[in-house]
Each structure stands twice: as structure tokens, then as C-alpha cells.
Amino acid sequence: MSTPTPVRNGVRAWLVLILLSLIWGSSFILMKEGLEGFDALQLALIRMSVAALCLFPLALRHLRELGRREIALLLVVGLTGNALPAFLYAKSETVLPSAVVGVLTSMTPIFSLLVAWLFFGQRFPRANVIGIAVGLAGAIALAMAGSPQAGRSTNLAFAGLVLLATISYGVNVNLVKGFFSQRNSVLVTSIALSTVGWPALKYLLAGTSFIETVRTNPAAPAALAYIAILGAFGTALSVLLFNQLLKDGTIIFATSVTYTIPIVAVLWGIVLHEEFTTLHAAAFAVILAGVWLANRRSVAPARAAQQPLHGADATT
């Protein structure tokens, strides 16, 4: 059997990156539509439940390959990469325009670098530090602009939820790259989503008014359909693709998808007549400049961060 050439692998990686941009860039609009029938907590729980159901056969297939320590770590991966951001994004969209939320997502590479520096021993030059500062300044400006209908303090608070989600993503990508780079991406994705998805389903049915909402709210059926699409494609499929991209390449390349996500989100916002002002655009430009500077000279992660856990060297 012939080995795929680097060129072919490179083209595939770029195609996956474009596909992820389209899926995740459209996720903010799906969340906005889902909030027409459910609250933020219910939306996040439904999203996680659908994703777990989609990947259930794959999770069953790979569960026996893991030890308790890896399963525990994959629970953290599921929480930081899926459950916590799902709620934070949904909550932020109750106030902020989806385009603004999408733009703030472009801070993910910066926080990925910070986590790599603080906890995984990665070092980067002064240009990267300047880029981090510039990106944060742009994010603060965008947060203050926020939604024209909300006050400055409200915009800052809800923008802070998005930034917290990007920090969570930064932790997630470093965990996946640092401890599961030798593992099958299907295994990592299906088990991580199962560890958070099944408890989410149980709580959704037993701990919220989900059933009553579906029965009494006329907007609920359509909203549920939007969230189901979000869970199947915006979580299950996209996380699977992203983890494979992270496995094959670098953290910097994989998280660069957040450069193009805002473009798709802004285009959807324009289509749906969301307000996106000149100040929003200027802050977006500052964030992208910061991200570019922060990634101008990538530094290979420290060796310690690349070592898999004991027993994590199975065939991929």
C-alpha cells in the first residue's frame, strides 16, 4: 500500500480546516435559533446529549482500550473542550450578537499558547508576547462594543464568558496534543464526549423542564431541530475532525481555524441583519494582528508535553 505524500496530507489538512470553519462559523447562528425554544443550560445539555448519542457505537468499540487514568483525563478533555464551552457560548448569545461571539473565538490560539507556556513548558519569543498583549487589547475593545442594546458592563460580562470558553479550549488542545497524540482521534473524541454527554442527557431529562418545554412551547420543536444539527455536526463531527487535525499537525495550525470562523460568523450575522459596527470590525482587525504576532515564530512544545500517558502508545 502506498504511503500518502506530504502534499496530499497538506491538502487534506487544509480541506478539513475549511470544513471546520464552515461548521463552527455556522454554530453561533444555530445556537441563536436554539435559544428561541430553550434556555442556555438546556441548549448545552441537548447539544452534548446529541453528540454522545451520535458517537455511542464508536465509544463502545474503543472503551476497553483505555485504563482508568486515561478515562479520567478524557473526562477533563470532554469538560474543557465541549461541556463548559457549550454552556458559556449559549449563555453569551443571550446578549451578544453571534458575529461578536464568533470574532471573540479567534482568541483561542493566544490562550492555547499561554497554557502551553504556563503548564507545558513551551517558550516563545518577545514577538509572541507582544501579539498576546495586542490580541487581548482587541478582545477588550470588542467586548466593550458588544451588543448595542446592552450596557458596557453587561457586554463585558458576557464577552468574558466567551473568553473563558476560549481559555477552556486552550487547555483542551494542550491536553489532547500533550497526552493523546499517539491515540486514535476517534477513540479520544468518542470517549471524551461520552463522559460528558451521557450525564448531560440524564440531567436534561431528570433535572430540567425539557419535556415540559417541548410539550408546551410552540418554538421548541424547531429549536430542538437546530440544536440537534448543532450537536451532530457542530460537536460530534467537528470535534472528531479537529482532534484528527490536532493529531496530524501542530496546535498552532489546528487552532488557526479560529481565524476563519469569525468570517463565517460575521457573514451569517450580515445575512440575518445583526448589527456589526465599524468598532466591531476595527477590534476584529486588532485581534487578528495579535494572533498573527503571537504565532509568528512557532516554538515546538516541550518534550514533557509530548509524552503520552502510560499505556497511551497503542496503534493509531
N, C-alpha and C positions, 0 to 999 in steps of 0.2 A: 504494500500500500504506500502511495507516495505521500510525503510529508507536506503539509500546506506551506507555501512560501511566505516569507515575511510580508511581501507586498499584499498577498491575498489576506493575511491576517490583519494587516493595517487597514485595508479597505473594509473588512468586516467590522472592525472596531469603530470606524467612522460611521458606518451604516447604523450600528447599534446606538451610537451616540445621538445620531439624528432622530432615530425612532424614539429614544428615551426623551429627547427634547419635546417631541410632539405629544407624547403620552403625558409626561409630567407637566408640560406647559398648559395642557387642557384640564389638568386635575383641579385647578383652582375654580374654574367655571363649574365643573361637576359638583364640587363642594358647595358652591354658592346655590346651585339648584337643589342640592340635598337638604340644605338648611331651610328651604321653603316648607318642608314637612316634618323635620326632626330638629332637636337641639344639637349642640356641638358634641356632647358626650355620646348621644345615641348615634350620631353620624360616624364618629370614630369607632364605636363598638361594632356597628354594622360593617364598616369597611374592613376591620380586622377579621370579623367572622367570615365574610365572603372570601377573603384571601385564604384563610385557613381551610375552608371547605374546598376551594379550587385545588389546593396543594396537598390535600389529605392523602391521596394514593401515593404520592411521592414521599411524603413523610413516613408513612408506614413502611415503605420499601427500605428507607435508609436508617430508621431509628436504631436498629440493632448494631449498627456500625459505631455507635458513639458510647463513650463512658459517661459517668455522672458528671464529671468535671466539665466536659465539653458541652453537655446538655445545659448545665448551669450557666456557662458562658454564653451559649446561644440564646438563653433567656434574656441576658443583658443585651445581646445583639438585637433581639426582637423588640425589646423595650426602647432602646435608643434609636433604632433605625426605623421603627414602624409605629408602635403603640403611642409613645409620647408625642412624636411629631404629628401623628394623625389627629390627636385631640387639640394640640396647640394651633395647628393650621386651621382647623374647623372653628375654633373659638375666635381666632384673629379675624376670620372672614365675616363674623357677625358685625364687624365695624369697618374694617379696611376694604377698599376695592381689591378685587382679585389681582389686578395688574400690579398694584403696590406690593401685595404679598409675594407675587412671583418675582418681582425685582429684588426684594429683600433676601430671597432664597439664594441669590448669587453670592452671598457672604459665606456660603458653605466651604469653598476651598480655603478661605482665610482661617476659619475656625479649625479646619482639618489640619492645617499647618501648625496652628497654635497647640493643638492637642498632641501632635507628633513631637513638637518641641518640648512641651512640659512633661509628658508622660512616657514617650518612646525614644527619648534621647536624640531626636533629629536636630540638626543645626542648619541654619540658613543665614546668608549674608545680610548686610545692612539694607540693601535694596528691598529685601523681603520685609524687613521690619517697617520700613517707610510705607511699603504697599499696604501692610496691615493697618497702619495708622490712617492712611488715606481712605481705605475701604470702610473703616469704622466711622470716619467723619461723614462719608457719603451716606452710610446707613442711618446715622443720626439725623442728617438733613432730610432724608426720605421719610423717616419715622415722624418727624415734626410736621411734614407736609401731609402725610397720611390721607385721611378722608376729609374732604371739605365740609362734610356735615358734622364732624366730631371736633371737640376741643383739642388743644395741643396736648394736654395731659393724657387724655383718652387715647389719642393717636400714638403717643409714646408708649403707653402701657400695652396696647395691643400689638404694636410693632415689636415690642420686647418679647412677646410670645413667639413671634416668627424667628427672631434672633436666637431665642432659647432652643427652638426646633433645629436651627442650623448648627448650633453648638452640639446638640444631641447627634445630628448627622456626622459631625466631625469626629465625635467619639466612636460612632459606629463604624465608619470606614477604616479607622485605625485598628479597631478590634478585628474586623474581618480580614484586613490585609496582614495584620501582625500575627494572628493566631490561626487563621483558617486558609492561608494562601495555598496550602497543599491539599485542601479538601475540595471535593466536588461542589460546585456552586449550587447545584440542585439540592444537595444534602443540606448545605448551610441555609439556603433560603427557606426550604420547606419546613425544617425543624424549627428555625428561629420564628417563623410566622405561626407555627402550630403552638409554640409555647405561650404566645400571647393571644392567638386567635380563639382557641377553644375556651379559655377563661372569659374572654370578651363575649363570646356567644352566650355562655351561661349567665353572665351578669346582665346582658342585654335582655334576655327573656325573663329572668327572675328578679332583677334589681331595678329595672326601669319601667316606664309606662309604654314600652314599644308596642305591645299587642293592642293596647287601648288606642294608641295614636293611629295605628294602621286602620283600626276599625272605625274611628270617628273623624279623623282629619281627611278631608277630600284631597288635600295636596300630597298626602302620604304615599299613595301608590306610585305616582310619577317620581317623587323624590327618592323612593326606595329603588326604583329602576336606575336612576342616576348614580346612586351610591353603590349599587351592585356593579355597575360598569367601572366605577372608580376602584372598587375592591379587587375586581378580576384583572383589570388592565393596569390601573394606576398603582396597585400594590403588588399583587401576585406575579404578574408577568414582568412588570418593570423592575421589581427588586431582583427577580431571577436574572434578568439581562444585566442589571447593574453589577451584581455580585460576580458574574462571569467577566464583565469588563474590568472589574477591580482585580480579579484573579490574574487575568492575562496581561494587564498593564500596570501603570503606576496610580497612586492615589491622585496625583495632580491631573492626569489625563481623565480618569474616571469622574472626578468631581468637576471637571471643566464643562460637564453637561449643564451646570447651573449658569453658565454664560449665556446659553441659548434658550433655556427655559423661560426667562423673563420676556424674551422677544415674542414667543408664542403666547404667553400670558397677556402681554400688552395688546397684541393683535386681537385676541379674544375680547379683551376689555373694550377695544375700539368698536368691534362688531356689535357688542351689546351695549354700547353707548355709556360705558363707565367713564368718569372724568379722570383724565390723565394730563396734568398740567405741565407747563414749562419747568416748574420747580421739580416735579417728579422726574422729568427727563434729564435735567441737569444733575440731580442726585444720582440717578442711574449711571450717568457717564462717569461720575466721580468713583462710584463703587467699582465699575469695570476697570477704571485706571488703577485702582488699588489692588484689585485681583490680579491684573497683569503684572504689576510691580512685585507683588507677593510671590508670584510664580515665575519670575523672570529667569532665575537660576535655580532649578530644582536640585535638591540635595537628596541623595539616596537615603532611605530610612536606616536607622541604626541596626546593627546586626541583631541586637536583642529583640527588636520589634518584629524581625522577620522569622524568628524561630517559632515553629509550631508547638502546640502543647504536646505533652507526652501522649503518644498514640494517635497523633494527628497527621501521620505521614502515610496514610493509605493512598492507594492508587486513585488518581483523579479521573 
